[in-house]
């Protein structure tokens, strides 16, 4: 099985520690889907559910025809030990349709959000769902 490691470069930053708001995008050309991994700070006074709900409300303001399932707490990962929030969304941005599975979790030991978005420009299929499930169950922290 191939694995993708997002931290494949070490950069000397001296005494500074900038916020990691990086984004990685993997494109599955044959499937017509993408997987985006995004990182950002969480408010230490907010729970994962509160932070994620806030982010969904911000997304709702930026798009049209927004549909979203109720956020649900799920356990994912190789050992099912990663607690995450998950939704399925569909919306239009400009003239483009976006259908997505989204998952958000807190990185261990720090108030940082890691969001995974599996998306397609058309309706997600059962094969897409199966692929998303496989991806979620393969997760483990570095």
C-alpha positions as CSV (number, residue, x, y, z in Angstrom):
1,X,0.0,0.0,0.0
2,X,1.3,3.5,-0.9
3,X,1.4,6.0,1.8
4,X,1.5,9.8,1.6
5,X,3.5,11.7,4.2
6,X,2.8,15.4,4.4
7,X,5.9,16.4,6.3
8,X,8.6,15.5,3.8
9,X,10.8,18.5,4.2
10,X,12.6,19.9,7.2
11,X,13.1,23.7,7.3
12,X,15.2,25.4,9.9
13,X,13.1,28.3,11.4
14,X,15.5,29.5,14.0
15,X,13.7,30.4,17.2
16,X,10.4,31.3,15.5
17,X,7.5,28.9,15.4
18,X,4.9,30.1,12.8
19,X,1.4,28.8,12.7
20,X,0.9,25.8,10.3
21,X,-2.0,26.7,8.1
22,X,-0.8,24.5,5.3
23,X,-3.0,22.8,2.7
24,X,-2.2,19.6,0.8
25,X,-4.3,18.5,-2.2
26,X,-4.2,15.0,-3.6
27,X,-6.0,14.4,-7.0
28,X,-7.4,11.0,-7.9
29,X,-7.6,11.6,-11.6
30,X,-9.3,8.3,-12.5
31,X,-12.0,8.8,-9.9
32,X,-12.4,12.5,-10.6
33,X,-12.1,13.3,-6.9
34,X,-9.7,15.3,-4.7
35,X,-8.6,15.0,-1.1
36,X,-7.7,18.2,0.6
37,X,-5.9,18.3,4.0
38,X,-6.0,21.7,5.8
39,X,-4.6,22.7,9.1
40,X,-5.3,25.7,11.3
41,X,-5.4,26.9,14.9
42,X,-8.4,26.2,17.1
43,X,-9.6,28.5,19.9
44,X,-8.4,26.7,23.0
45,X,-11.7,27.6,24.7
46,X,-13.8,25.8,22.1
47,X,-14.5,22.1,21.6
48,X,-13.9,20.4,18.3
49,X,-17.7,20.4,17.7
50,X,-17.9,24.1,18.4
51,X,-15.0,24.9,16.1
52,X,-16.3,22.7,13.3
53,X,-19.8,24.1,13.5
54,X,-18.3,27.6,13.3
55,X,-16.3,26.7,10.2
56,X,-19.4,25.2,8.5
57,X,-21.3,28.4,9.2
58,X,-18.5,30.4,7.6
59,X,-18.6,28.1,4.5
60,X,-22.4,28.6,4.3
61,X,-21.8,32.4,4.0
62,X,-19.4,32.0,1.0
63,X,-21.4,29.6,-1.2
64,X,-25.0,29.1,-2.5
65,X,-27.4,26.2,-2.5
66,X,-25.7,24.9,0.7
67,X,-26.8,21.5,1.9
68,X,-25.2,19.8,4.9
69,X,-25.9,16.8,7.0
70,X,-25.9,17.3,10.8
71,X,-22.3,17.1,12.1
72,X,-21.7,13.7,13.7
73,X,-19.0,12.5,16.1
74,X,-17.2,9.5,14.6
75,X,-14.1,7.4,15.4
76,X,-11.7,6.8,12.6
77,X,-8.2,5.6,12.0
78,X,-6.4,2.3,11.9
79,X,-7.3,1.7,15.6
80,X,-10.5,3.8,15.5
81,X,-8.9,6.0,18.1
82,X,-9.2,9.3,16.3
83,X,-12.3,11.3,17.4
84,X,-13.6,13.5,14.6
85,X,-16.6,15.4,13.4
86,X,-18.0,14.4,10.0
87,X,-20.5,15.8,7.5
88,X,-21.5,15.5,3.9
89,X,-22.0,18.7,2.0
90,X,-23.2,19.9,-1.3
91,X,-23.1,23.5,-2.6
92,X,-22.5,25.7,-5.5
93,X,-19.5,28.1,-5.7
94,X,-19.8,30.4,-8.7
95,X,-21.2,28.1,-11.3
96,X,-19.4,25.0,-10.0
97,X,-21.1,22.2,-8.0
98,X,-19.1,20.7,-5.1
99,X,-20.1,17.5,-3.4
100,X,-18.0,16.6,-0.4
101,X,-17.4,14.4,2.6
102,X,-15.7,16.4,5.3
103,X,-13.9,15.2,8.5
104,X,-12.3,17.3,11.1
105,X,-10.2,16.3,14.1
106,X,-7.9,17.9,16.7
107,X,-4.2,17.1,16.4
108,X,-3.0,15.4,19.6
109,X,-1.6,17.6,22.3
110,X,-2.2,20.9,20.6
111,X,-5.2,23.1,19.8
112,X,-4.9,22.6,16.0
113,X,-7.6,21.5,13.6
114,X,-7.0,19.1,10.8
115,X,-9.7,19.0,8.2
116,X,-10.0,16.4,5.4
117,X,-12.3,17.2,2.5
118,X,-13.0,14.5,-0.2
119,X,-14.8,16.3,-3.1
120,X,-16.1,15.9,-6.6
121,X,-17.7,18.3,-9.1
122,X,-20.7,15.9,-9.4
123,X,-22.8,13.7,-7.2
124,X,-20.7,11.4,-5.1
125,X,-21.2,7.7,-5.9
126,X,-21.2,4.5,-3.8
127,X,-17.7,3.9,-5.1
128,X,-16.7,7.4,-3.8
129,X,-18.2,6.6,-0.4
130,X,-16.3,3.3,-0.3
131,X,-13.0,5.1,-1.1
132,X,-13.7,7.8,1.5
133,X,-14.4,5.1,4.1
134,X,-11.1,3.3,3.2
135,X,-9.2,6.6,3.5
136,X,-10.7,7.4,6.9
137,X,-9.9,4.0,8.3
138,X,-6.3,4.2,7.2
139,X,-5.6,7.4,9.2
140,X,-2.9,7.5,11.9
141,X,-1.0,10.4,13.4
142,X,2.7,10.8,12.5
